[in-house]
Amino acid sequence: MRILITGGGGFLGRRLIQELLERAGVEIHIFSRSRNEYPNLEYHQGDIRDIEDVSRVVYRVAPQWIFHLAADLRRARDARLHRELMGTNVKGTLNLLSVASEIGIKAFVTAGSFEEYGDAPVPFREDGPLRPASPYGASKAAASLLVATYGKSIMPATVMRFPVVYGENQINESFMHKVGKTLATGEVFLMSPGDQTREFLHVDDAARALLAAADNISACKGEIVNICRGEELTLLEVERLIAKVTGRSGFIEFGATPHRSNEQMRYSGANRKMKELLGFEPTVSLEEGVRKTFLEAQRR
């Protein structure tokens, strides 16, 4: 099985690679702008925004599965980002879809985001409204709709739409990453009031969901599927859970900063399609995930 992964050097991509390496007969190829820590894998340097790079890599590899995880992840509410984010997240996705559709691919799976829902009513449903409040959310919504459209009539493609993915060795400026830095340095994390809700998904479950989608592509092609536990918590509640697990307190000063402009105040999804189409459910509870992220990782 030849597999091509874009964004293989990212947080989720690295975990997906670990899962794939446990399968027999897998040949993994990484499409990236730079090499990273997997010297034994096949690397193909290029930019997904460049159709010539995409064509060269896809035709050279001739993959049976593609996991498209490369994305510009900047979450700032800055209108000037629209052009850049659309270039990577939408044009890059369209480039990959158009070339992949020419080679008879068996499964195309990409990662979406709950940011696509914006201020839509919760729990977010795949057939509900999309009201993104950021350039990132808008670009991911457009990319997801492209993939779903291709999946309905052109090629077996699907979207796994994730809430906040977290876990060990996360490097982006997410809530959990900032908490980890705070716990390591002893500095206080200055934050907004903490009344906004979020739903968290451990990276292990996110990687397994991507594989479940490829394994069950005949059932989920053309679909967008929420991957979540349906567990909505305020960040104040999450902080209390982290304090309970780690035995630390006072590491966040809530209310020290205002909410972001166009803050997405509620963030939780329905998961019926996930269970019905994939036969999949997340197995890592938030308490277990916090323990793995902040305690077990320190012991390694």
ABEGO torsion letter per residue (X at the ends): XBBBBBGAABAAAAAAAAAAAABBGBBBBBBBABBBABAABBBBBEBAABAAAAAAAAAAAGBABBBBABBBABABBBAAAAAAAAAAAAAAAAAAAAAAAAAGBABBBBBBBAAAAEABBOBBBAABBBBBABAAAAAAAAAAAAAAAAAAAABBBBBBBBBBBBEBGBABBBAAAAAAAAAAAGBBBBBBAGABBBBBBBAAAAAAAAAAAAAAAAAABGBBBBBBAGBBBBAAAAAAAAAAAAGBBGABBBGABBBBBGBBABBBBBAAAAAAAAGBBBABBAAAAAAAAAAAAAAX
